[in-house]
Amino acid sequence: MILYQKTFENVKTTNCNFPVEDQFYAYDSEIIVADGITRDPVGVSNLNAYALEQILEKYPRPSGGELAARVVVETFMNTTGNVKEKLIICNQAVKKLNDIYIKKCDYLQNDYYGAVASCIQINGNTLDYAYICDCGVIIYNQSGEVKFQTIDEKETYSDPYINQIGIPWNLPEARVIVRRDYRNNLNQIKDGKCISYGALTGEESAISFIKYGQIELSKGDIVAVYSDGFTPFLKEKQFIELLCNFDSTKFEEFIHSKSLENDKYGKEKTLVLMKIDG
């Protein structure tokens, strides 16, 4: 049973017609959440050279991240197969999008359109999941204990090395290095392991970064499929208590209140909840 589904806007972009770069689909036993890759503002190289209001004004509309996330969700909806096969086909759909809009990728204003995603299918008591990068799936038992959670691949494997680049993100050199060298790059090997992260950009190498598996479910389990904006909430005591005694009004009041606390909670975020009845 689908318990809840919603995208929450970034608190900093309220009332400025900012593109919604999270997209989702939830029906019966199938869910996908896709998060479009943030774009560079048009004509801006040093992000610190402009005030936030100017950055938001110069942000592309429509956004390539929004378009990619929408293509991923629509392709998933209209494709048959298991969840990994579906994400592979979603990646191919993003390639077609980039063939139209990106003639030469510069990893800045003309970076590849792309998205990250997580998805599930439930057959009986078995949940099949697939995801790429920092969208995820988490399962709580009926007591609110976490019985399974996917790994944030970027935070776990890539960020410790990205943080050592020594160039601030506001400068174009940093963004090029991260997007070119640490995204979908199977040759980025450090300490004997690949430290690149994946994204559905249409590149063939993205397929290697799709993670998948199966989990057995029990009656009363709550399955959450989410974009990374919800990650800070997932282990919060009050969040879990509200899940176990779900009331949509109280739940949304908590999310809105928490989102206003600081940037950690205030990003755009999507959550789809399913409760296992049988």
C-alpha positions in Angstrom: 0.0 0.0 0.0 1.4 3.4 -1.0 1.3 5.4 2.2 2.7 8.7 1.1 4.3 10.5 -1.9 5.6 14.0 -2.3 8.3 16.3 -3.5 9.2 19.2 -1.2 10.7 22.3 -2.8 14.0 23.7 -1.7 13.2 26.4 0.9 15.6 28.8 -0.8 13.7 28.6 -4.2 10.2 29.1 -3.0 8.1 31.5 -5.1 10.8 32.0 -7.8 9.5 29.6 -10.4 12.5 27.4 -9.9 12.5 24.1 -11.9 11.4 21.0 -10.0 14.4 18.6 -10.6 13.0 15.7 -8.5 10.4 13.5 -10.2 8.7 10.3 -9.1 6.2 7.6 -9.9 4.5 5.3 -7.5 1.8 2.8 -8.4 0.8 -0.5 -6.8 4.1 -2.4 -6.3 6.5 -0.2 -8.2 8.2 3.1 -7.3 10.9 5.3 -8.7 12.4 8.5 -7.5 14.7 10.5 -9.9 16.8 13.5 -8.9 18.0 15.7 -11.8 21.7 16.8 -11.8 22.0 20.5 -10.8 23.0 22.8 -13.7 25.4 25.7 -13.9 23.6 29.0 -14.1 23.7 30.6 -17.6 26.7 32.8 -18.2 28.1 32.3 -14.7 31.6 30.7 -14.1 32.4 31.9 -10.5 29.4 31.0 -8.4 30.5 33.4 -5.7 30.4 36.4 -8.0 26.6 36.6 -7.8 24.1 36.9 -5.0 21.7 33.9 -4.6 18.9 35.9 -6.2 20.9 36.4 -9.3 22.0 32.8 -9.4 18.4 31.7 -9.2 17.4 34.2 -11.9 20.2 32.9 -14.3 19.4 29.2 -13.7 18.2 27.5 -16.9 14.5 27.1 -17.5 13.7 24.5 -18.5 16.5 22.8 -16.6 18.4 19.9 -18.1 18.2 18.2 -14.7 14.4 18.5 -14.7 14.2 17.1 -18.3 16.5 14.2 -17.5 14.6 13.3 -14.3 11.3 13.4 -16.2 12.7 11.2 -19.0 14.0 8.7 -16.5 10.6 8.4 -14.7 8.5 8.3 -17.9 10.8 5.7 -19.4 10.7 3.6 -16.2 6.9 3.8 -16.2 6.6 2.6 -19.8 9.3 -0.1 -19.8 9.1 -3.8 -18.8 11.8 -5.8 -17.1 13.5 -5.9 -13.7 14.6 -2.8 -12.0 18.2 -2.9 -13.2 17.1 -3.5 -16.8 14.7 -0.6 -16.5 17.5 1.8 -15.2 19.7 0.7 -18.1 16.9 1.6 -20.5 16.4 4.9 -18.7 20.1 5.7 -19.2 19.7 5.1 -22.9 16.7 7.5 -22.9 18.9 10.2 -21.3 21.5 9.6 -24.1 18.8 10.4 -26.7 18.1 13.6 -24.7 21.7 14.6 -24.7 22.1 13.9 -28.4 19.5 16.6 -29.0 20.6 19.2 -26.5 24.4 18.8 -25.8 26.5 19.0 -28.9 29.8 19.2 -27.0 30.0 18.6 -23.3 32.2 21.1 -21.4 31.1 19.9 -17.9 29.9 23.4 -17.1 27.0 25.2 -18.7 27.0 22.5 -21.4 27.4 19.6 -19.1 25.5 16.4 -19.9 21.8 16.4 -18.8 21.5 13.7 -16.2 19.8 12.3 -13.1 20.3 9.9 -10.3 17.6 7.5 -9.2 16.4 4.7 -6.9 13.6 2.3 -7.7 11.8 -0.8 -6.4 9.5 -3.6 -7.5 7.7 -5.8 -5.0 6.7 -9.4 -5.9 5.0 -11.2 -3.0 7.3 -10.7 0.0 10.4 -9.9 -2.1 11.6 -6.4 -2.9 13.9 -5.9 -5.8 15.8 -2.6 -5.7 18.2 -0.7 -8.0 19.8 2.7 -7.6 22.6 4.9 -8.7 24.5 7.4 -6.6 22.8 9.1 -3.7 19.1 8.4 -4.2 18.2 5.4 -2.0 15.9 2.9 -0.4 15.5 2.3 3.3 13.3 -0.3 5.1 12.1 0.0 8.6 10.4 -2.8 10.5 7.1 -2.2 12.4 9.1 -1.1 15.5 11.0 1.6 13.5 14.3 -0.2 13.4 16.3 0.0 10.1 16.5 -3.4 8.6 18.1 -2.3 5.3 19.4 0.8 3.6 21.3 1.4 0.4 24.7 3.0 0.4 25.2 6.6 -0.7 27.9 5.8 -3.2 29.1 9.3 -3.7 29.4 10.2 -0.1 31.1 6.8 0.8 33.5 6.3 -2.1 34.0 9.6 -4.0 33.6 12.5 -1.6 36.7 11.7 0.6 38.8 12.1 -2.6 36.8 15.0 -4.1 37.2 16.9 -0.8 41.0 16.8 -1.4 41.0 18.5 -4.8 41.8 21.8 -3.1 39.8 24.0 -5.4 36.5 25.5 -4.2 33.3 24.4 -5.9 32.4 27.9 -6.9 35.3 27.9 -9.4 34.7 26.3 -12.8 37.9 24.3 -12.5 36.5 22.3 -9.6 33.2 21.5 -11.3 35.0 20.3 -14.4 37.3 18.0 -12.4 34.5 16.5 -10.4 32.1 15.9 -13.4 34.8 14.8 -15.8 37.1 12.7 -13.5 34.8 11.5 -10.7 31.5 10.8 -12.5 31.0 7.6 -14.5 34.7 7.2 -14.8 35.7 3.6 -14.4 39.4 4.5 -14.7 39.4 6.7 -11.6 41.2 4.3 -9.3 42.7 5.2 -6.0 44.0 2.8 -3.3 43.0 -0.1 -5.5 39.3 0.8 -5.9 37.1 2.9 -8.2 36.2 6.1 -6.5 34.0 7.6 -9.2 30.2 7.9 -8.7 27.5 7.1 -11.2 24.7 9.1 -12.8 22.3 8.5 -15.6 23.9 10.7 -18.3 23.6 8.4 -21.2 27.2 7.4 -21.0 27.7 3.6 -21.4 29.9 3.6 -18.3 27.0 4.7 -16.1 25.6 1.1 -16.3 28.5 -0.2 -14.2 27.5 2.1 -11.3 23.9 0.8 -11.0 23.6 -1.2 -7.8 20.8 -3.7 -7.3 19.7 -6.6 -5.1 16.8 -8.2 -3.2 15.4 -8.0 0.3 12.7 -10.1 2.0 9.9 -8.1 3.5 7.7 -8.7 6.5 4.3 -7.6 7.5 4.4 -4.1 8.9 7.6 -3.1 7.2 7.7 0.5 5.8 9.7 1.0 2.6 10.9 4.5 1.8 12.3 5.5 -1.6 14.0 8.9 -1.5 16.2 11.5 -3.1 19.2 12.6 -1.2 17.5 15.7 0.3 15.7 13.3 2.7 18.9 11.6 3.9 19.3 13.8 7.0 15.8 12.9 8.1 16.0 9.1 7.9 17.6 8.4 11.3 15.9 11.2 13.2 13.9 9.8 16.2 10.9 12.0 15.6 10.8 11.2 11.9 10.8 7.4 12.6 8.1 7.9 15.3 5.9 9.7 12.8 6.4 6.9 10.3 5.3 4.3 12.7 2.2 6.2 13.7 1.6 7.8 10.4 -0.5 10.9 10.1 0.1 12.9 6.9 -0.7 16.3 8.4 1.6 15.8 11.4 4.3 14.3 9.1 4.2 17.3 6.7 4.3 19.8 9.6 7.4 18.1 10.9 9.1 18.1 7.5 8.3 21.8 6.8 9.4 22.9 10.3 12.7 20.9 10.1 13.3 22.2 6.6 13.5 25.7 7.9 16.2 24.9 10.5 19.2 25.0 8.2 20.5 24.1 4.7 21.0 20.5 5.8 17.3 19.9 5.9 16.1 22.5 3.5 17.1 21.1 0.1 14.6 19.8 -2.6 13.6 16.3 -1.6 11.3 13.5 -2.5 9.9 10.7 -0.4 7.6 7.8 -1.4 6.4 5.5 1.4 4.9 2.0 1.1 3.6 -0.1 4.0 3.7 -3.9 3.7 0.3 -5.2 4.7 0.6 -8.9 3.9 
